[in-house]
Amino acid sequence: DAGIQSFCCVDQCNALMEALERSIAHPVASPGLIAELVEALPSDTVAAPRNLSSPLRWKLGTIAEQHGGHVPLHGRLFAQWMHHAFP
């Protein structure tokens, strides 16, 4: 069961990342752009459109502060953030 669940989660995560990558078309992006795109991005667990919570926006801003004002899409912190945005 764990193998099947992991495989399904990976597919969902990949689909969400691919959607963001297509929209952004750059390895980094501003937290505002990411927030706007994520708010419009539906998943199996989250309906869209939606408003991101203040803590999620704050964390995204914190990631950007650590990287010169932009969020690296393929960094560990952003991957963790995505798991909070799409539980």
C-alpha positions as CSV (number, residue, x, y, z in Angstrom):
1,D,0.0,0.0,0.0
2,A,2.8,2.5,0.9
3,G,4.4,2.0,-2.6
4,I,1.1,2.7,-4.4
5,Q,0.4,5.8,-2.2
6,S,3.9,7.1,-2.8
7,F,3.6,6.6,-6.5
8,C,0.2,8.5,-6.6
9,C,1.6,11.3,-4.5
10,V,4.7,11.7,-6.7
11,D,2.4,11.9,-9.8
12,Q,0.3,14.6,-8.2
13,C,3.3,16.5,-7.1
14,N,4.9,16.3,-10.5
15,A,1.7,17.5,-12.2
16,L,1.5,20.5,-9.9
17,M,5.2,21.4,-10.5
18,E,4.9,21.0,-14.2
19,A,1.9,23.4,-14.2
20,L,4.0,25.9,-12.3
21,E,7.0,25.4,-14.5
22,R,5.0,25.9,-17.7
23,S,3.5,29.1,-16.3
24,I,6.7,30.6,-14.9
25,A,9.2,29.3,-17.5
26,H,12.1,30.2,-15.3
27,P,14.0,28.4,-12.5
28,V,13.1,31.2,-10.0
29,A,10.1,33.4,-9.5
30,S,8.8,36.2,-7.2
31,P,6.7,35.0,-4.2
32,G,3.8,37.2,-5.5
33,L,3.7,35.4,-8.9
34,I,4.0,32.0,-7.2
35,A,1.2,32.8,-4.8
36,E,-1.0,34.0,-7.7
37,L,-0.4,30.9,-9.7
38,V,-0.9,28.5,-6.7
39,E,-4.1,30.2,-5.8
40,A,-5.5,29.3,-9.2
41,L,-4.1,25.8,-9.3
42,P,-6.5,23.0,-8.3
43,S,-5.4,19.6,-7.0
44,D,-7.0,16.4,-5.7
45,T,-6.9,17.9,-2.2
46,V,-7.4,21.6,-2.8
47,A,-10.1,23.4,-4.7
48,A,-9.3,26.5,-6.8
49,P,-9.5,29.4,-6.9
50,R,-8.6,30.0,-3.3
51,N,-6.7,32.5,-1.1
52,L,-3.5,31.4,0.4
53,S,-3.3,31.7,4.2
54,S,-1.1,34.4,5.8
55,P,1.3,31.8,7.2
56,L,1.8,30.3,3.7
57,R,2.4,33.7,2.1
58,W,4.9,34.6,5.0
59,K,6.8,31.3,4.5
60,L,7.0,31.9,0.7
61,G,8.4,35.4,1.4
62,T,10.9,34.0,3.8
63,I,12.2,31.6,1.2
64,A,12.5,34.5,-1.2
65,E,14.4,36.6,1.3
66,Q,17.0,33.8,1.6
67,H,17.5,33.8,-2.2
68,G,17.7,37.5,-3.2
69,G,14.0,38.1,-3.5
70,H,13.1,35.1,-5.6
71,V,12.0,31.6,-4.8
72,P,14.0,28.7,-6.5
73,L,11.4,26.3,-7.8
74,H,13.6,23.3,-7.5
75,G,14.8,23.9,-4.0
76,R,14.1,21.9,-0.9
77,L,12.3,24.7,0.9
78,F,9.9,25.3,-2.0
79,A,9.2,21.6,-2.2
80,Q,8.3,21.6,1.5
81,W,6.2,24.7,1.0
82,M,4.3,23.0,-1.8
83,H,3.4,20.1,0.5
84,H,1.9,22.6,2.9
85,A,0.0,24.4,0.1
86,F,-1.3,21.1,-1.3
87,P,-1.6,18.7,1.7
